[in-house]
Amino acid sequence: MQSQRQRLNKKKQNITSKLPPLTEILRGTFIEWWQVCARSNCKCHKSRKYQHGPFYRVSYSKGNRSYHVYVPLKDKEKIKTWVNNYNKLWQGIEDISALNIKLIRKTV
């Protein structure tokens, strides 16, 4: 029969094996937006259904500044996956940290 320590370590290994590769992560928020153009006679000013788009970008912050990076349509799915991978990685870190706290408590 496995000890509780062994079970916790096995859970950590299971979490680690499901994490995405570090080369395919991107911290930020994937944004889809529609745009109203500068031409005052364009029908995009009348209704949302006529607005131009969708366009895609990633928003991220560094220090006290926010940045936006345009995402080409051909790269949309890849970049969206990278952002989702970052969130999975962060959740994995949180889960492993919680298991490590349980392991620490077992030794005290």
N, C-alpha and C positions, 0 to 999 in steps of 0.2 A: 504494500500500500504506500502511495506517495505521501510524503510529508507536505505540509502546507507551503513550506519554502519551495519545494520542487514544483508544486502546482503554480505558484506565483511566477517562478522563473520560466515555466513552460508558457504561461500566458504572455509574458514579455516577449519570448521568442516568436510566438504566434503573431503578435502585433507587429513586431519588427519585420517579419517575412512578408507582411501585406503592405508595407509602406512603399510609396512610389520612389523611383530613382531620384536622387538629388539633382541630377542634370535636367530634370523636367518639372521644375517648380518655379512659380512666379508669385511673389507677394503683391497683392493688389486686388482691386475689384474690377471685374469684367462688366463693362457698361455697353448697352445697346441704346442708341438715341436716334431720334428723327429730327430733321432740321427744317426751319423756315428760311427761305432764301432772301436775298436783298432786293429782288425785283418786286416792286409793290403791286404789279398787276398779275403776279403768279397765283394760281389757285391754291398753292400751299398755305396762303394766309387765311383762307376761308374755312378749312376743316383739317383736322388731324389726319384724316385718311389720305389727303393729298400731299402731306409733308414729304420731304425728300429723305430717303434712307431705306432701310436702317444702315447706320454707320456703327462701328465698334471701336472701343478704346479701353485701355486699362488705366485705372487711376491708382496712384500710390503716393505715399508721403515719405519724406525724408527730412528729418529734423522738424522744423515748423512750416515746411513748404509742401504743397501738394503738386503733383505732376500728372499729366495725362499723355499717354502714348497712343497714337492712332494704330489700329490693328487692321491690316489689309484683309479683305474678304477671304482670300485664299488661305489665310492663316487663322481664321476665326476659331475653328474647332480645336486646333492644336493649342492656341493660347488659352482658350476656355478650359481645356484639360489641365494645362499647367497651373492655372489659378485654383482649380479644384484639387489638384495634387498638393498644393501648398496647404490648403485647408485640411486635407487628410493627414498630411505630415504633422501639422500642428496638433490635431486631435490625437494622433499616435503618441506624440511627446507628452501630452497631458495624461493619457492613459498609462503610459510607462512610469511617469512620475508618481501617479497614484499607487501603482503597484510597488514602486520602490519605497514609498512611505510605509506601506504595509510590511514590507520586508524589514525595514529599520525597526519598526515597532516589535517585530518578532524577536529581535536580538536583544532588546532592552529588558 
